[in-house]
C-alpha cells in the first residue's frame, strides 16, 4: 500500500527489523485499511513508522485509532516517548494526536519529512 502510493522503492522500506516490531493493522469489512509499525527499543523510546491509511478511508479516524493503539502498546512496554518521521503533508494527524516537531524539514526518499515526538508519561 505505502510503497506503491508514495512511489517509494520496496527495498528502501526494508531494514531487517520487522521481526522485532509490533505490526498494527486496522480492518474494515474484512479488508486492511491501515497499518503502522512500532519498534520498542530498550532505551525507553518507541519508534513508529510505516504508517499508511487507505485513501478511501482517510479522514475517518483510522490513523488516529492506530496512533492511540501505538501509544497504549508503547506505554505498556515501558516506553516514555514515541518518535516518528512524519510526511509534512500528513503532519496534521500527528499534531492532533499530541505529537510535536523536534526537527526541521528533511527529505527522505524524495518526500519532505520532520521528526515528531510524543511524551507518554
Secondary structure, 3 states (H helix, E strand, C coil): CHHHHHCCCHHHHCCCCHHHCEEEEEEECCEEEEEEEEEECCCCEEEEEEEEECHHHCCCCHHHHHHHHHHHHHHHCCCCEEEEEEEHHHHHHHHHCCCEECCCCEEECCEEEEEEEEECC
